[in-house]
Amino acid sequence: MKDRYRPVPQSRLGRLAAFGQLAGGIATGALSEGLSRLAQGERPHLRDLLLTPSNARRVTDQLSRLRGAAMKLGQMLSLDPGDVLPPELTAILGQLRESANFMPGSQLRSALAAAWGPDWQRHFSRFDMIPIAAASIGQVHKAVLVSGREVAVKVQYPGVAASIDADIDNVATLLKISGILPAGLDIKAHLAEAKRQLHEEADYLREAEQMRQYRRLLADDPRFVLPEPVDELLHPTILPMDYIKGSPIETIKTAPPATRNEAMGAVVELALRELFEFGLMQTDPNFANFRWQPETGRIVLLDFGATRPVPPESASHYRRLLKAGLDNATSEVRDALLAMDYLSPVQMQRHGRELEAMIRLVLDHVHRNADGTVDFSDRSPLADVRDRAAPIIADRQGWSLPSPDKMFIQRKISGTALMCMNMNVRLPLVPLLKRFR
């Protein structure tokens, strides 16, 4: 536990030095790997030397120490299901979803005093200094107000908001030199949108309002429970809210199949309602943002910093894709993906037949059962698609990127599907999708 207490680097120079240290470690690792492979008679590609498990561990350790936007982008990469990064690297980066390092007590007390004054403890009858969770932008402490109300207090890491722009630029540089991104791929708009969203996530007053909005939207849905912010103690860098008991969402795996299917069906339906009804989506599918109450069967929803509006045009594009999928029409799905820039004309020209075969694989899996149920525990179609996609992804000149807002929407959709796969659920997916046609 003591090893997890590390100060958050706050100065620009200190964070830049950490990135330099990270880049140097990656280069050293690549050199060592290259010499080893040359000795075995291989002629490895630079990208293969950079994307090794040892370098992934270096990235994970350093980003966990830096926290902030740097760690957040690493978490986004970790949600890749193996389509871009090798599965073993995705698993290592997946450790970033678990937790970050903790602030030392002195840094925590300084952050609390900066927000509430030196006598900040007057608000509490108890404040646990050991956090119950730590993520990319802040850590969470359990406490009891003098009124007796149990609360969870999210405290932002010092300097995180001020470091967002530089952190994203530095991570983008690492991505480029790693060879993950093609040299000619223009990601300026996506980096700008990532900066904007992360600045919003660092505004805890905004997150409190999004929490209230979701409480209103789900007030009549007994399947979900959400905390309420403590208004009198709200601060741009501190968010106190109700403490709600719950187990990690992964514990649903041990529940009976019917219970498991019902709970995850609610999560899938929520994502669809966000996209097609609310026009508002919490776009961070990190498993830690969901908890489960075995005694009530309810899903606890946490962390609304990544909530963003869904542009009507994007919702319309996804509805077109949904209709094409429900019609079991390969060509219509292909055209919808082209219109959304998930596929490019170059890819269709070079790999059209294979891409259509991959679409057919997915549609056959979705429409396999007459009652419209889909077995998410069967990963064979995903593995087949991944194998077929490998040479297409390797053809880097054909890459295209959808608009930034679609990428954040897709992040939520992919993360929700990944959660269903991890929970081994069987859902009446087609009947559910038809409700949003």
N, C-alpha and C positions, 0 to 999 in steps of 0.2 A: 504493500500500500504506500509506503514512504516513497518508493521510486516514482510514483505517479504525481508527486507534488513538484512542479517545476514552474518558475515564474513565467508569465507570458511576456515574450520580448515585445517591448512597446516602441522603442525608437526605430525610425526608418532605417538608420544605419545598422542597428542590431538585427532587424529582420532581413535586410539585404545581405548581411554577412551570413546569416543562416542559409539563405538560398544559395549563396556562393559555396558554402560548405557542402550543401546538398549536391550541387552540380559537380563539385570536385570529387565527391564520393562516388557519384554515378560514373564519372569518367574513369576513375581508378578501377571500379568494378568492371566496366566495359573492357578496359585494357587487359585486366587479369583474365577475363573470360575469353577474350580474343586470342591471347597467347596460348591458353589451354586448348582451344579448338584448333589453332594452327598446328600445334604439336601433334594433334590427332589426324592431321592431314585435311582438315576442313577449310573452306574459304567462306566464313560467315559474313552475312550482311550486317551493316552497322546497327540497323534496327533490332536485329536479334541479339546483339551484344548489349544494347541498352535495356531491352525489355527482358530482364532476367529476374528470377525470384529474389536474389540477393539485393538487386537494385530496388525492387519493389518494397523490400523490407526497409531499406534506407529511406525511401520516400515516405512510407507509413510512419516510421519513428520520428522523422523530422517534422512532418506535417502535424502529427499529434502534439508535438512540442510548440509549434508556431500557433496552432489553432487559427481562428479567423477565416478569412476568405480562402486562404491557401488550403486549409483542411476541408472546407466546404466543397471546393472543386474536386479534391481527391475523393470525397464521399460520392460525388456525382459520377466519377469514373468507376467507382466500385460497384455501382448498380448495373454496369454493363454485364449482360448475361453470358459473355463469352463470344459475342459477335465480333468485337474489335480486338479486345485484349485476350491473350491466352487465359484459359480458365484458372490456372494456378496463380497467375498474377492478380486476377480478379478476386480470388479467395484471400490473398494477402492484403490487398487494398480494402477488402471487406472489413478488416479489423478497424478501419477508420469509422465504420458505422456504429461500433460498439461504444466507444467513449474516448475522450481526450484526456490529456493530463489535467491535474487539478492545480488551481492557484494555491500557493502557500498561504497560510493564515494571515500573514502580515499584508499581503497584497489584497486578500479578500476584505480584511477590515478597512483598508484604505478605500476600497471601492464602495463599501457600505457607508463609510463616513462622508465620502464625497457627495453621495446622493442624499443622505438623511441627516448629516451633521454628526459631530463626535459622540453625541449621546444617542445614537441610533438604536441602542439596545432597549431604550425605554418603551419601544413599541411591542416588545416581545416578552413573554414569560419564559420562552425557551427558543433558542436558535442553535440548531446543530451545525457546527463548523465543518463537519465532514460531509461533502456533497453526496446526494443520492444519485446524481447523474451529471455527466459532463459531456458537452457536445462541442461543435465548432465555434460557436459565437459566445456561449455562456455556460455556466454550471448551475445546478439546481440544489437548493438546500431545503430541508424540512424545518418548519418552525411552528410555534404556537403564539398567536397574538395575545395581548393582555386580556382581550375579550373572551379567550378560550377557543377561538376559531383556528382550526388546523390549516396551515397554508404551505404551499410550495413557493419558494422564492428563487426566481431565475435572475442571476447576477451576470451581467455582461463582462467579458474579459476586458481589462483596461487597454485602450489603444486599438482595439479591434476595428472600430468604425473608421478611424483615421487611416488605417492600413489597407483598406479594401482595394482601392484602385491599384496601388503598387503591388499588392499580393497577386492580383489577377494577372497583371502584366508579367510578373515574374514566373507564374505558373504557365502562362501561355508560351513564354520563351522556352521553358523546360519541355513543354509538349512539342514545340517545333524542333528543337535540337534532338529530341528523342526519336524523331521520325514517325511518331504516331500520326501526325497530321501531314498531308501532302503539302509541298512547298507552295503551290499555287492556290491553295484553298483560302478564301477570304473569310475570316472569322471576326472582322472588326465589329460588325453589328451585334454578333452574339456575345462578344466580350463586353460591349457597352451595356447590353441588356443584363448580363450577369452582374455587372457592377451596380446597375440601378436596383436590381432585385435585392442584392446583398445589403445595400444601404437601407432599403426598406426593412429587411429582416433585422437590422441593427437598431431600428426604432421601436422600442418596446411599447410606446404609447400607441403606435399604429397597430402592433400585434394585439394589444388589449382590445382595440375596437373591432378587429377581425374576429377575435374570440367571441365578443358580444354578438356580432353578426351571425356567426355560425350557431350560437345558442338560440337565436331567433329562428333561423332557418330550420333547425332540427328540434324545435320545442315540442312538436307533436309526434316525434319518432322515439318510442321507448327503447329502441335498440342501442341508442347512444347516450353517453353521459359526458358532459363537458364542464371544465372548471369555469368559475366566474372570477374576474380580476378583482383585486382589493383596491378600489378607486383611490382611497385616501393615501395610499403608499406608492402609487404608481410614479415611475420616474423613467425618463428616456432610456436609462441603462439598467433599470431594475423592474422586474415584473412579478409582483406577488399575486398569487391566485389560490383558489381552493386546492387543498391537497385531497386527491381522490385515490382511494386504494385500487390497486389493480395488479395483475400479474403480467409479465412479458407476453406479448401477443403470441410468441412461439409456443407457449404452453397450451394453446388450443390443439396442438398436435396430439396431446394425450387425451383429449375429450372424445366422447363417442362420435361416430361419423355424422349422425344427424345434427348434433350440436355444433360440430366443426363446420359443416356445410352451411348451416343457418347463419353462423357468425360471419363467415367469410363472404357469404352471399350479400349480407348487409354492407360490407366494405365495398364490394364491387358495385352494388346499386348506388351507394353514395358517390362513387367516382363518376358514374353515369349521370346522376342528378346534378353534380357540380358542372359537368360539361354541357349538358343539354337543358337543364332547368334553371339552376342558380345563376349561371353566367359568372361563376366565382369558383375558384379551385385552389385548394391547399396542395401545392405542387411538389411537396417534399414527401416521398413515400418511405422515408426511413422507418424501419420497423419500430424503432424506439418511440415514434410518435403515436403509436397505437398500443393500448393496454387492454387486458381482458379481465372481466370480473366473473370467475367461475360460478359464484353463488347467485348472481343475477342474470348471467348470460349476456350482459351488455358490453359494448365496446367503448373504451375510454379514448377520447380524441384529445391529443395534446399538440402544442406547438403550431401556431398559426402565423408565424413570421413569413412563411413562403406563400401566403395566400395572395392570389392575383386575379384580376378580371380575365374572363375568357372572351376574346374578341369575337363578335358575331360571325365574321368571315371564317375564323378558325373552326367555330362550332359547326358552321355550314359545311365546311370541308370534311369534318369528321362524320357528320350525318350522311354525307354522300358515300363515304367509305363504309359506314355501317350498313346502309341500304344495299350496297353492292355485295357485301359479305353475306347478308341475309338472303339475297337472291341467288347466292352460290354462283356468282358470275365472275369467272377469272378475268376476263377482259375489262370488266367494269371496275374491279378492284385495282387492276394494273393502271387504268386511266386515272382513278382517284389518287393513287400514290404518286403518279407523275405530276398531277395538278398540285399536290402538296409539297413537291420537291423531295419526297422521300426516295424517289427513283429519278434518275436523270435520263434524258434522251440518249446520251452517250452509252449509258449502261444498257438501255434497251436495244440499241444498235448492236452492241458487242455481245450481250448476254441475254437477249430477250427470251429465248426459248427456256433457258435455265431459270430465269426469274419467274416466268409464268408457271413453270413446274413447281417452284417453291410456293407460290401463291396457292396452287392447286393442293399441295400437301396440307397447308393450314386449313383451307376450306373443307377438305375431306375430313380432317380431324374434328372440326367444329360441327359438321353436319353428319357425323358418323352414326349417331343414335337417333332413332325416330322421335323420341320424346325431347330432343334438343339438349340433353345433358352432355356436359363435357368433363372428362376425367383429367384434372390438372396434374394428377400424380404420374400420368403417362407422358414422359418427356421425350419419347422417341421421335415425335415429329420435330421438336425443337432441335434435337441433335442432328437430325437429317438436314434440316434447313441450314443449321450452322455449318455443316460440312459442305453443303452445296454453295453457301455464301462465301466461303473462304477465298476462292479464286476471284470472285467478283470484287470483294473488298480489297484484295491484293492489287487489282487494277485501279490504281489510285487516281488516274486521270479522269475517271468517270464519277468521282465522288461529287455529291451535291448536299447542301444542307437546307432543311426547311427553315421557315422564319423562326426567330428566337422564341416567340410565344408558343409555337407548335412543339418546339423541343422541350419546353417546360411541361406542357400538357402530356407529351409522350412519356416524359420521365415518370409522371404519376401513373399513367396507364401501364407502362412496363413494370414499374415497381409493384403495382397492385397484382398484376399477373404473376410476378415472381413470388409474392407472398402466398398466392393461392397454390402455386406449385410446391412451395416449401411446406405448406400445411396439408398437402395431399388431399385436396377437397374435390368433390364431384358436384358440379352446380348445374342447374337448369339454365344454362347461359343463353341459348337461343330464345326461349320465351321471355327472358329478362330483357334481352336486346330489342326484341320486337316492341316493347313498351315505349322505346325511345325512337322508333323509326319515324 
